[in-house]
Amino acid sequence: MPSLALSDHKHKKEDKKMKNKLALKNPETDKKVKKLKDPKVKEDENDLEVKKSKKKRKASELQLEEDERSETSSEIVQPVDVKVKVKVKVTEKKKKKNKEKLEKDDEDEGKSEDPNLVSRFRISEAVRKKLKSKGIESLFPIQALTFDVILDGTDLVGRARTGQGKTLAFVLPILESLTNGTVKASRKNGYGRAPSVLVLLPTRELAKQVFEDFEVYGEVVGLTSCCLYGGAPYHTQEMKMKKGVDIVIGTPGRIKDHIERGNIHLGSLKFRVLDEADEMLRMGFVDDVELILGKVKDASKVQTLLFSATLPDWVKGIAARFLKTSKKTVDLVGKEKMKASTSVKHIVLPCSKSARSQLIPDIIRCYSSSGRTIIFTETKDSASELAGLLPGSRALHGDIQQAQREVTLNGFRSGKFMTLVATNVAARGLDINDVQLIIQCEPPRDVEAYIHRSGRTGRAGNTGVAVMLYDPKRSSISKIERESGVKFEHISAPQPVDVAKSAGVEAAKIIAEVSDSVIPAFKSIAQELLETSGLSAEDLLAKALAKAAGYSEIKSRSLLTSMENHVTLLLEAGKPIYTLSFVFGVLKRFLPEEKVHSVQGLTLTADGMGAVFDVAEDDVGTFLAGIFSFHD
Ligand SMILES: Nc1ncnc2c1ncn2[C@@H]1O[C@H](COP(=O)(O)OP(=O)(O)OP(=O)(O)O)[C@@H](O)[C@H]1O
């Protein structure tokens, strides 16, 4: 970082040297980007290696046995060619059989050790098959630990980190309970039946997602579900309720409306579920939730379940009021310091508001692994504004019409576009395949929001990256860090040259895929260009690659505010500085007023002996010249 020594004349020479090194080097970025390859992945690879080598060992032992056998055999059959062939055939068949046996043994070995195998739980055959078709053969810990508790009729508070499968933790035992468990006999059947299950969730999108799980697994055991949320027409929802459903899933406001209109009767209710309870109550649904829960006349006959990745103390009060005293709590986070997802790499990066739209595309290029990205903003307006500035992205927030919200979310899920800019409406519960990167434009107001937003990646055992931007002048990350237990990795903005390199790799792949048939058409122009440009073939090709990657030039970016064409300068005072106005005063002594006002992101250094600030690249000379004249 170019530095301006304020009081120490001895450093003048070094300062002059530094003048020649104005471009900011950022060795950290390179290192960090590389480091981002999750060590866990490596561990998994190692595990795989161990397994592979075990397999290889077993295979080679078998191979040895076989080789010995076939050698002996071939001695016997050698004189007759046909027999050799037959023998070889037999050997190959055996080899195949052995290989299959080996694979099966390996599989069985792994399976029989797994205490959470689906087959070990009281899950009906039809649901088991459905789970298998979805690739689920084993329950996740929160599911395994709560299954029997719920199926046996106990109220439950369940907590596990984001993406750990809390939805199926209540879906599976509820379905079993209704079809094979204690509740089966008293459950209402037939046309016009009142629901047996009521699930309340904070957002429409989440309600729909949970509804889909109930639909998929409920269908195979003959249970029907219905999703009720605002912004959708009442009539269709009413018709469904009239026909009768077993499970109702929805947001509190719309459910309350239906209750008041007489469309839902809770007299047959066996289960009520509060998913993401803290968010529901925080969003101001507390009266609606209380009203709905209060509609259940005999609460002793209803089982109540409460799930979330975050359970602030005040939610425990609600649990105490609405769950039976015999309730159980399964808390997989508990007193552990780290409350956020452990399969996510948590990163912070200083960035001023004005630099966001320039910086975000580069963060996406460097950290999204070509997967999906969700960007969180604090307000609906900034979500719309940012989506407008980022090509190929769409906004999702509460002011967007429900139909459009659904189109947007479907488009994001199906990969029509890869970047979603959202408010907290997308923070909770949403489970979208291949979200590799979360960007939070500023630190959220509460730690729960941080935990849930960053938890949209790194789900179901996958890894992901969560980058939180902060303006050092306006916001602090220490509260989030302290309360979430996350140890953030601090990085500076990806430098344009690094971003360009990764874009170049992509461009090279694209060029390699171009058919050779284009060569004749372009060859003579290429030759002419080579002769006239005065560049080597490599340099010329590098320029072509840059253009293919969308680059005509590479701009520099400051470390402090991440602004393009700005450089961060360090002013060393050689003595403690207590206020920013002191720094401004010093700058004013050797620089014109308008230049002093143009500095960005002025901040005191951690040791209090200096200050850092950004200046336009074109002004660096003026600043350095100013400080030298000041010393002279
Ligand atoms: N036993 C399992 N085996 C494999 N995948 C599973 C299993 N259970 C759930 N999943 C998958 O894990 C993902 C995350 O599940 P889910 O959305 O229920 O997490 P969650 O704990 O509710 O997260 P959040 O706190 O963010 O709402 C989903 O894609 C789900 O299909």
The ligand as an SDF file (V2000), in Angstrom:
LIG
                    3D

 31 33  0  0  0  0  0  0  0  0999 V2000
  -31.8580  -37.6740    5.1670 N   0  0  0  0  0  0  0  0  0  0  0  0
  -31.5230  -36.9080    4.1540 C   0  0  0  0  0  0  0  0  0  0  0  0
  -30.5970  -37.3310    3.2580 N   0  0  0  0  0  0  0  0  0  0  0  0
  -30.2410  -36.5390    2.2150 C   0  0  0  0  0  0  0  0  0  0  0  0
  -30.7600  -35.3120    1.9790 N   0  0  0  0  0  0  0  0  0  0  0  0
  -31.6830  -34.8600    2.8360 C   0  0  0  0  0  0  0  0  0  0  0  0
  -32.1170  -35.6320    3.9570 C   0  0  0  0  0  0  0  0  0  0  0  0
  -33.0360  -34.9100    4.6220 N   0  0  0  0  0  0  0  0  0  0  0  0
  -33.1780  -33.7490    3.9750 C   0  0  0  0  0  0  0  0  0  0  0  0
  -32.3680  -33.7160    2.9040 N   0  0  0  0  0  0  0  0  0  0  0  0
  -32.1890  -32.5920    1.9830 C   0  0  0  0  0  0  0  0  0  0  0  0
  -31.4790  -31.5830    2.6820 O   0  0  0  0  0  0  0  0  0  0  0  0
  -31.8420  -30.3100    2.1980 C   0  0  0  0  0  0  0  0  0  0  0  0
  -32.0860  -29.3720    3.3580 C   0  0  0  0  0  0  0  0  0  0  0  0
  -33.2460  -29.7710    4.0820 O   0  0  0  0  0  0  0  0  0  0  0  0
  -34.2050  -28.7220    4.7930 P   0  0  0  0  0  0  0  0  0  0  0  0
  -34.6170  -27.6650    3.8260 O   0  0  0  0  0  0  0  0  0  0  0  0
  -35.2720  -29.4640    5.4650 O   0  0  0  0  0  0  0  0  0  0  0  0
  -33.1880  -28.0800    5.8570 O   0  0  0  0  0  0  0  0  0  0  0  0
  -33.4990  -27.1870    7.1150 P   0  0  0  0  0  0  0  0  0  0  0  0
  -32.7720  -27.7660    8.2480 O   0  0  0  0  0  0  0  0  0  0  0  0
  -34.9720  -27.0020    7.2680 O   0  0  0  0  0  0  0  0  0  0  0  0
  -32.8100  -25.8380    6.6960 O   0  0  0  0  0  0  0  0  0  0  0  0
  -33.2200  -24.3360    7.0790 P   0  0  0  0  0  0  0  0  0  0  0  0
  -32.8900  -24.1420    8.5100 O   0  0  0  0  0  0  0  0  0  0  0  0
  -32.3820  -23.5140    6.1880 O   0  0  0  0  0  0  0  0  0  0  0  0
  -34.6770  -24.1910    6.8050 O   0  0  0  0  0  0  0  0  0  0  0  0
  -33.0560  -30.5270    1.3100 C   0  0  0  0  0  0  0  0  0  0  0  0
  -32.6440  -30.4580   -0.0420 O   0  0  0  0  0  0  0  0  0  0  0  0
  -33.5120  -31.9250    1.6300 C   0  0  0  0  0  0  0  0  0  0  0  0
  -34.1200  -32.5710    0.5400 O   0  0  0  0  0  0  0  0  0  0  0  0
  1  2  1  0
  2  3  1  0
  2  7  2  0
  3  4  2  0
  4  5  1  0
  5  6  2  0
  6  7  1  0
  6 10  1  0
  7  8  1  0
  8  9  2  0
  9 10  1  0
 10 11  1  0
 11 12  1  0
 11 30  1  0
 12 13  1  0
 13 14  1  0
 13 28  1  0
 14 15  1  0
 15 16  1  0
 16 17  2  0
 16 18  1  0
 16 19  1  0
 19 20  1  0
 20 21  2  0
 20 22  1  0
 20 23  1  0
 23 24  1  0
 24 25  2  0
 24 26  1  0
 24 27  1  0
 28 29  1  0
 28 30  1  0
 30 31  1  0
M  END
$$$$
